[in-house]
Amino acid sequence: MRAVRAVRWLGAAGAAVLLAGCGASSGPAAELSPSPQVSVSASHPPADHDVARSKWSSCAAKLGNSLNPGPGLGRATALPSGFRAAAVVRCVTADRTNRDGSQDMVVDERRTSAPAAVARLVLALGLPDSPPSQLPCAAALLVLPPMAVLDPAGRWISPALPAGPCGGPRAEVQAAIHALPEATTETSTVRRVLSSSAAAAGCSQSWSDVIHLNSTLPGARRPLTPNGDPLPATDPIRVCEYEVDATEFGQQKPGGDFMAGRVVTGADRRRLGELLAEASPARACRAEATHFAVLMTPARTDPVVYVELDACRRLLVDAVGTGGREDSRLGQAPAALLDALHVH
């Protein structure tokens, strides 16, 4: 029985991300001669618990609204001995922009039942892992959508991918996947990733409360002293407000969901700079904010200013300082700034 190295799945736009490509080429892919009879040889039997799952339904049903679709198809396993592969399904996720500016994560179900293409992939999946590379491997990212191999009855398996010298899929597996003559049989919406209101305001749908992170890490920030407007001398400035769900409390970097946003320009922009310049050193406080605002240029250049709209009511000027190191300054927001920033 061949050993199959673990494949690490990471959430990235709903795709499975495999870390570590190989710095040195492992040479051209070996020629595979597919046979019309597509079945798995018994020379590499899987473990006893590696059996075909129930009948395949759809990518949407298997993935749901998961941010991490790899485990959504179940643990990857070797194809059982005697498994007759009749089709291959891949669940390819992407972001789709709608007419109102909103964006949805969608999943395309791409299927092929071409005997030669399916046979070539099955043969590649039956190869052993390559010996580990003795040379350094590049930290390249290889994006591989979740995949299922189906038998004639529609029962399916999420196949384990034989590893190449640097831990990524063998070149033969990659070549066989890229050669699949796929047709999209269904497109389903997984979830909304950007609302129309966030898109109209030029804000992200979600943002992390960096003030909380910086206030809890020793040495992560310097005290903020009055020193003029910390934002670039640009007009306009974008203000985005976020709400922190109670489930995020206690996290090192609580996530906020978009509530409202606006662009500040002209006299309001000048007044905003004056209020930011009145910030004082931050008071000791441990309360967690339920709302915070993010102030930035339309191009999102440094620095970015974070302001807690409740709880401790602090502000953070966050930028990359000299030498590429983080340069964060924490202060206390004046009451008039809080009044000016509430955008809902």
Helices and strands as residue ranges (DSSP letters): E 11-12, E 15-19, H 59-63, H 69-72, E 87-97, E 103-112, H 115-125, E 141-143, E 147-150, E 156-157, H 171-178, E 183-194, H 196-201, E 206-208, H 210-216, E 222-223, E 237-244, G 246-248, E 255-264, H 266-277, E 280-281, E 291-296, E 304-308, E 314-320, G 322-324, E 326-332, H 335-341
